[in-house]
Amino acid sequence: MTWLIVLPTNFLIDSLAVYLTLKFVKAEDVRNIYKKTILKVWGFGFLADFIGTILMFIPNLIHFDSNTELSDWWYKNLANAVSYNPFDSIYAVIWVTLSVLVTAFFIYLFNLKVSFRKIDLEESIKKKLALSLAVFTSPYLFYMPTKWFF
């Protein structure tokens, strides 16, 4: 059921980022470029988000011997904090920030190297477009405390 909200919302955000950036850089034939790229942008955005989600989940996969200081620290400062409220620990904020940055990097890379590869634009405009997507469509919701929903 969540996908009925996530899919169109992501499409709208990606569409706005592509369209407005093309307008901002004064690209010619904005409509045609948009049509040729939006589905790739949208799909690769999900792939990048999936990579970031895996990174977010890693602290929960790493376990230490129970009842040790390291195990307690890891659970409190990373595994639990990343999952429920990143702002409970500076380590969780750092972990989430790295996850968002890695996701942004892949959004940039996928779009520059794949989505815009065959589009007739100057390389500098392709880079600006890919960077715009990386900045404006990164998964900042990774910072949202999920404890608000329980």
Secondary structure, 3 states (H helix, E strand, C coil): CCHHHHHHHHHHHHHHHHHHHHHHCCCCCHHHHHHHHHHHHHHHHHHHHHHHHHHHHHHHHCCCCCCCHHHHHHHHHHHHHHHHCHHHCHHHHHHHHHHHHHHHHHHHHHHHHHHCCCCCCCHHHHHHHHHHHHHHCCCHHHHCCHHHHC
